[in-house]
């Protein structure tokens, strides 16, 4: 049994340790938007300010959490940003047992398995979409569902929540396994929801005059190749047309030689979903930001799970940076402008080892205030000494020419200033998030370790000191810190907004 537990004490050392005909259905009460009409400016800059106080907020998922006695029902915790940054004192937790949230908690729901954020009802407060892929709908086991929690002056609220699901639930479809939210039609917001067989776009349109929130739904499966198995989504305005675009990430089989990462870019626009093409250099996970500060979002794509025909990992992992441009990220017209990085790249600290899963988690944001977004890279399979799968995180710097190896930071539980010690299967770095929660224009690093304390999980915060995240003043917290379920919760498995 582990003797070390995450602590909320800053700077202290731990001493304890479907079918094509399927449609989406919105369930729950009618939502009235107290928002400006559709002619107003489109997407807000932030995607994660739920109380519109100007500070970014953090969402931590615990999809394995026991809620109302239901094992694996899951929950999410929100830490609100402030002038002093993140704090466990200013927080809220939500589950399907929270009064006002659509649905009832059930065993194996995995509420929080995926999350996404955007101001869907255009009232100035960002909203949270929570995936529950293990939700049973009637007799359809693991059909899946998603829930929208709306922002307000006091933060996320459970009242008025909205449920999304497929109108013909199919057992095993796991609707809500991946999510993305944004302004894909310039003036209208959408949620992209992935299930096993279909990728859906669920649209929110604010109508002027009555200012009601209308909805539509569209299958995006035409953009997904038949030999492609989608696993994740990310979004950003890669072509700078004021509409968000979508990148679908996942696996494809090539000549029966194995399963390898692939990615498809789908552009948004004033008329909705438009052009698409497959990126030359795909992967299973992704994140977005402007690494070279040219005004176009770039997409960073991780390849941690390429496998041979027998299912064995073929590489220790790596990641691509596809640079945005007028024709989209890494486009043929743009000359396939990209970078590829591994631990063997010159100047990157570390050594490639089997099953490191370098690139399994990614986040993009500026950590040093120089205007260039930087990239945090998780390798939850990295061994530290005899601690197998203890996990490690790298932070690499952006520049006018893309990512560089200048002042690369490598962070783990090893330094004495960091709470805890590296232990077997902690999977530190399974989730990463760069977040400027105190509005000082320098993002701090947040790291999830869902394997901590026998899959109870924990989260570490590395405040930026000088030119980047530092072990000094680092602190940690877990479900117990928040008076939320701990054992088996996998607290920190995702950190929203995933991929942006």
C-alpha positions, 0 to 999 in steps of 0.5 A: 500500500502506498504511503504517499498522498497528494497534499494541497500544501504548497511547496511541501514534501509528501510524507503520506502518501450507430447507424447512418440514420441515427440522430442526436436528441437533446434532453432536459429543460429548455435553455433561454440565452440572455445573450446578444443576438447572432450579429454580435462578435463571434467566438470569445478568446477564452474557452474556460472562464465559466464565471467571466471574471477574466481568469481561466478555470481548471476542470479535473475529471475523475471518471472512476469515482464512486458516486452515490454508491455507484462505482465508476459513476464519475465526477468532475471538479472545477477550480476557479482561477483568480489573481492568486492563481488556482486554489482548492478553496474556490472550487465546485464538483459535479456528477449525475447525482448533483441536483439539477444535472440531467440523469442519474448516476449509475455504475460504470457511467464514467462521467468526465471521461471526456470534456470540452469547453466553449460559450455555447449559449453566447451569454459571455460565460463559458460552458462545460460539456462532459462525456459519459460514454459508459452510460446505459440508455434503456437496454443499450449498455454503454450507449453513452451520453453527454451533458452540458453545464452552463456558466454563470456569474457564480461559475458552472451551474447544474440547473438548466443542464442539457443532455445529449445522446443518440436518438436510437441508442446502440449498445457499445457505441460509447457516445461521448468518448471524445468531445470538441466545442467551438464556433465552427460556423463563425456565428454559431457554436457546435459540439462535436461528439464522437461515438464508436460508429459516428461523429456528430456535430450538435449545433447551438444557434442564438436567434436574434429577437427572441434570443432562444437557443435552437439546435441542429445536428449533423453527421460528420462521418463523411469526413472519416475514412472507412479504415480510420478509427477515431479516438480524440478531437481537437480544434482551433482556427488554423486558417484564420477565417474567424471560424474554428476548425476540427481535427479528428485523431485516431488510428488506421491500419496499413497493409496489415502491418499494424495500427498507426496514428492518423489525423483528418482536418475538417475546416469550419466556415461561415457556411459550416463544415467545408473542406477536409484532408488527411494530415501527413503525420497523424496520431491518437491525441492532439492540442492546438495553439499558436507556436510560431505566433503568426496568427494561425493556430497550429495543431500538435499531434501525439503518436504514443500508441502506434502498434504492430500487427501483434498489438505491441507498441512500435515506438516510444512515442513522439509528436508532430507540430503542423503549422497553420496557414491560409489553407489549413494546418500542414496542407499540401498548398503550404508545403506540408509545413511541420516538425516531428519530435521524439526524445531522440531529437537533438537537444531533447533531454531523455532517451527513447525507451519502449512504451514511454508513450511520449506525446500521450498528453499535450497542451499548448500555451505561452509559459514565459510571456514571450508571445509564442505558445509553448508545448507541454508533452506527457510521457506517462509510461516513462520509467524513473529508476525502478519505478515503471510507468512513473511518468514525466513531462517535458515543456518545449518553447515556441519561437518564430521558427516553431518549437525549439530545444531552448531551455527545455524543462523536464518535470516529474515527482523526482525533485525534492521540492515536488510533493511525492515520489515517483512510484510504479504506475503513477502515470504522471503526465497522462494529462497535462494542461498549461493554464494562465489562471492568474492572468499574468500572461505566463501559463502554469503547468498542471499535471494529472497522474491518474494512477497515483495511490492505486488509481485514486489519482492526483494532480500537481501544479507547477507555478511558473517561476522565471521563464517557465514551470518550476518544481519550486512552490509546486503543490498537489491535490486529489479527490480527498483534498476536495472532499470528493471520492478518492479510491479508484477515481482516476482523479486527473485523468483529463484536464479540460479543455482537452486539446486547446 
